[in-house]
Amino acid sequence: MQAMLKGKVILLTGGADGIGWECAKAYAAAGAQVVVADWQEEKRGKMEELPGEGHAFHACDVASGAAVAALFAAIAKKYGRLDAIHNNAGLAHPAKALHDTEDAEWEALMRVNLKSIYLTTRQGIDLLRASKGCILNTSSLVGSIGQDNHAAYVATKGAVNALTKAMALDYAPAGIRVNAVAPAAIRTPMLEAWAAQQPEPEAMQRYLDQLQPLGAMPAGDVIADACVFLLSDAARFITGCILPVTGGAELGYRALI
């Protein structure tokens, strides 16, 4: 995938670890200048590990309108352009049924998983119109098929899928593509924290490793490779797609023994 993103400036939210960090590395390796926006200021030093030059880290609450406005002002000043926004920031907690979900937990999920997409789009749309760029949202397989004891999170990812399609229609006349990537079980700190909340964490880990017909739970690089493609010119006639990168987890009943 070398040079597939050469010369592009990409904003990646939630890029300091997990799938986001794998995407940051893949985008840089493919020739892009990567702007990581993440609330974890202590992760700033990781940017030195990225190949290439011109990358930037911004400590940012992506659910804050003022913070996102300042982020885009900095991008416009430094680069004068933007080719892609990857809305990857997200929360996966709590692992609860809806009636057990507290107000603050519900609001946090809606702010980070959904409102952040609204804010980055509102602030970045003019830059994307100028570059005929693209938007990529990180969704989840559960947004299509559901999941028990994870109601609020599932609701946000179902909304991300619907929002992706609506945005694709709205922005197609401007030449802006909008897609989403939908992982299943990916070995990340977020998923490991979720698994640890389950009544039988070790059994859940075994289940997750058996979930995908193509093999055990992979690392985030499998998602990053798909994201490079969706942000590249190779995907120039793809929009409104919710791309499952799941190892076939959704294909049907299987004997998990």
C-alpha positions in Angstrom: 0.0 0.0 0.0 3.0 2.2 -0.3 2.2 5.7 -1.6 -1.6 5.1 -1.9 -2.1 8.2 0.2 0.9 10.2 -1.0 0.4 14.0 -0.5 -2.9 13.7 1.4 -3.6 15.3 4.7 -5.7 13.2 7.0 -7.4 14.0 10.3 -7.7 11.0 12.5 -9.7 11.3 15.7 -9.0 8.8 18.5 -5.8 8.0 16.9 -3.5 7.5 19.9 -4.1 3.8 20.5 -6.0 0.7 19.3 -7.4 0.7 15.8 -6.8 4.4 15.6 -3.0 4.1 16.1 -2.8 1.2 13.6 -4.5 3.5 11.1 -2.1 6.4 11.9 0.8 4.1 11.2 -0.7 2.8 8.0 -1.7 6.2 6.7 1.8 7.6 7.3 3.4 4.5 5.7 1.2 5.1 2.7 2.5 8.7 2.3 0.0 10.8 4.1 0.5 13.6 6.6 -1.5 12.5 9.7 -3.1 14.8 12.2 -4.1 12.8 15.3 -6.7 14.3 17.5 -7.0 12.5 20.9 -7.7 13.5 24.5 -4.7 11.5 25.7 -2.1 14.2 25.8 0.4 11.7 27.3 0.4 9.8 24.0 1.8 12.8 22.0 5.3 11.4 22.0 4.2 8.4 19.9 4.0 10.6 16.8 7.7 10.3 16.6 7.3 6.7 15.6 5.4 7.5 12.4 7.3 7.4 9.2 7.6 10.5 7.1 7.3 14.1 8.1 4.6 16.8 8.7 2.5 14.8 11.2 0.8 16.6 14.1 -0.9 15.7 17.4 -3.7 17.8 19.0 -5.0 17.1 22.4 -8.7 17.5 21.8 -12.1 16.7 23.2 -13.8 15.8 19.9 -17.3 16.2 21.5 -16.6 19.9 22.3 -17.6 22.4 19.6 -15.0 24.9 20.7 -12.2 22.3 20.8 -13.0 21.0 17.3 -13.2 24.5 15.9 -9.8 25.2 17.2 -8.5 22.0 15.8 -9.6 22.8 12.3 -8.3 26.3 12.5 -4.9 24.8 13.4 -5.1 22.4 10.4 -6.0 25.2 8.0 -3.1 27.3 9.3 -0.5 24.5 9.1 -1.5 22.7 6.0 -3.9 24.9 4.1 -5.9 21.8 3.0 -7.5 18.6 4.2 -8.1 15.5 2.2 -9.9 13.2 4.6 -11.5 13.0 8.0 -11.5 9.6 9.8 -13.9 9.8 12.6 -12.5 7.0 14.8 -12.9 8.3 18.3 -15.3 6.2 20.3 -16.4 4.8 23.7 -17.5 1.3 24.2 -18.6 1.5 27.9 -20.8 0.5 29.6 -21.5 -3.1 28.9 -25.1 -3.0 30.1 -28.7 -3.5 29.1 -30.6 -0.3 28.4 -32.5 -0.1 31.7 -29.2 -0.4 33.7 -27.5 2.4 31.7 -27.1 5.6 33.6 -27.8 9.1 32.2 -24.2 10.1 32.2 -23.1 6.9 30.5 -25.7 7.3 27.7 -24.8 11.0 27.2 -21.0 10.2 27.0 -21.6 7.6 24.3 -23.8 9.9 22.3 -21.3 12.8 22.6 -18.2 10.9 21.6 -19.6 8.3 19.1 -22.1 10.6 17.3 -21.8 14.3 18.1 -18.1 14.2 17.3 -19.0 13.3 13.7 -21.4 16.2 13.5 -18.8 18.6 14.8 -15.9 17.5 12.5 -18.1 17.5 9.5 -19.5 21.0 10.2 -16.0 22.4 10.7 -14.3 20.5 7.9 -16.8 20.5 5.1 -15.4 23.5 3.3 -11.9 22.1 3.3 -13.2 18.8 2.0 -15.2 20.5 -0.8 -12.0 22.2 -1.9 -10.0 18.9 -2.1 -13.0 16.7 -3.1 -11.9 14.7 -0.1 -13.6 12.0 1.9 -15.0 11.0 5.3 -14.5 7.7 6.9 -16.4 6.7 10.1 -15.5 3.8 12.3 -18.6 1.8 13.0 -19.0 -1.8 14.3 -20.6 -5.0 13.1 -23.0 -4.7 16.1 -24.5 -1.6 14.5 -26.0 -4.0 11.9 -26.7 -7.2 13.9 -27.0 -6.1 17.5 -25.4 -7.3 20.7 -26.7 -8.2 24.1 -25.8 -6.2 27.2 -24.4 -3.3 25.1 -27.5 -1.3 24.2 -26.3 2.3 24.2 -23.1 1.4 22.3 -25.1 -0.6 19.7 -27.5 2.3 19.3 -24.6 4.7 18.5 -23.1 2.4 15.9 -26.5 1.8 14.2 -26.8 5.6 14.0 -23.3 5.8 12.6 -24.3 3.5 9.8 -27.5 5.5 9.0 -25.6 8.7 9.2 -22.9 7.5 6.9 -25.5 6.8 4.2 -27.2 10.1 4.6 -23.9 12.0 4.5 -22.9 10.1 1.4 -26.0 11.3 -0.4 -25.7 14.9 0.9 -22.1 15.3 -0.2 -21.9 13.3 -3.4 -22.7 16.4 -5.5 -19.5 18.0 -4.1 -17.5 14.9 -5.0 -17.0 14.0 -1.3 -17.2 10.3 -0.5 -18.4 9.1 2.8 -17.9 5.5 4.0 -17.7 3.5 7.2 -15.6 0.5 8.3 -17.3 -2.1 10.6 -15.0 -4.3 12.6 -16.1 -7.3 14.7 -13.7 -8.5 17.4 -10.3 -6.7 17.2 -7.7 -7.1 19.8 -7.6 -3.5 21.3 -7.4 -2.0 24.8 -11.0 -1.0 24.5 -12.3 -4.5 23.6 -10.1 -6.1 26.3 -11.6 -3.7 28.9 -15.1 -4.6 27.7 -14.4 -8.3 27.9 -13.1 -7.8 31.4 -16.5 -6.4 32.4 -18.3 -9.6 31.5 -19.4 -12.2 34.1 -16.8 -14.7 32.8 -14.0 -12.8 31.2 -11.9 -15.8 30.3 -14.8 -17.5 28.5 -15.5 -14.3 26.7 -11.9 -14.1 25.4 -12.2 -17.6 24.1 -15.5 -16.8 22.4 -14.0 -13.7 20.7 -11.2 -15.8 19.4 -13.6 -18.2 17.8 -16.0 -15.6 16.5 -14.4 -15.1 13.0 -14.4 -18.0 10.6 -11.1 -16.7 9.1 -9.3 -17.1 12.4 -8.6 -15.8 15.9 -9.2 -12.2 16.9 -6.7 -10.1 15.0 -4.9 -6.9 15.8 -6.1 -3.5 14.4 -3.8 -3.6 11.3 -6.4 -5.6 9.4 -8.8 -2.6 9.8 -6.1 -0.1 9.0 -5.4 -1.8 5.6 -9.1 -1.5 4.7 -9.1 2.1 5.8 -6.2 3.0 3.6 -8.1 1.6 0.6 -11.3 3.5 1.4 -9.4 6.8 1.8 -7.4 6.2 -1.4 -8.2 7.0 -5.0 -8.6 3.2 -5.6 -12.0 3.6 -3.8 -12.9 6.7 -5.9 -16.3 5.3 -6.9 -17.3 3.9 -3.5 -19.6 5.9 -1.2 -22.2 5.1 1.4 -20.6 1.7 2.0 -20.5 0.1 5.5 -17.6 -2.2 4.9 -17.4 -5.2 7.2 -13.9 -6.2 8.1 -15.0 -9.1 10.3 -13.4 -12.3 9.1 -16.9 -13.5 8.2 -18.3 -13.2 11.8 -21.7 -12.3 10.5 -22.1 -15.1 7.9 -24.2 -17.5 9.9 -24.6 -20.0 12.7 -21.5 -22.0 13.5 -20.6 -24.7 16.1 -18.2 -23.0 18.6 -16.8 -25.8 20.6 
